[in-house]
């Protein structure tokens, strides 16, 4: 058992039975306090995974008493960066968003990126920067310019992309995807797919549709005049046309415009 996963011991079993009264942090329950139905195998079957993730989703339904103060911390940070040229804007999810499904947790492709301290889902700045780069590539924009702005393995960029936080405490929802040819995929093509195979439903966590997120970019000292504005526009295009997170090919993770403005 690795250090970051506690294992199905007595404490985990106790928390699993009384999670509503002992743990209010969805991330702790998701990544630390879990139990396996079969402790010899140390793995979930999909029925157990679905029940476990439903508990995680329920924990997200009741925000902590200080939720407004917690989320206001992002605004305070961006306002403090405003004199340095920070640009902020807001966008709302059009559909459900699946984020970091393959995080190192005991469940199979069903996790969600939750804030390590506060437990709400958010979008990492590193991932958003990668989305901006993908958007620049898809639009066939000047490669040298965008390498200068976003950086490369040889040099840092000229614009920082901040983590995107929700404006209000978001709700997690469970969803299901179904694989029809499990043996074929697990054998990497060694076993031929057939219509006699049973369906294999996999439950995973998502961020609810119509969740409003706040985004911000910050020009660094080496930035040129419009670098931050260009990143905002490129990232906005990526959020609307490419989608964020996982399963974008299945229409998850797309955003619609809400507001666009400079930080005061």
Secondary structure as UniProt FT lines:
FT   TURN            3..4
FT   HELIX           10..17
FT   HELIX           19..22
FT   HELIX           26..31
FT   TURN            39..42
FT   HELIX           46..59
FT   TURN            60..61
FT   TURN            65..66
FT   HELIX           67..81
FT   HELIX           82..84
FT   STRAND          87..93
FT   STRAND          97..98
FT   TURN            101..102
FT   TURN            116..118
FT   HELIX           125..138
FT   TURN            139..140
FT   HELIX           143..150
FT   STRAND          159..161
FT   STRAND          164..166
FT   STRAND          172..179
FT   HELIX           182..186
FT   TURN            187..189
FT   TURN            195..196
FT   STRAND          200..207
FT   TURN            209..210
FT   STRAND          212..219
FT   TURN            221..222
FT   TURN            225..226
FT   HELIX           227..241
FT   HELIX           248..250
FT   STRAND          255..262
//
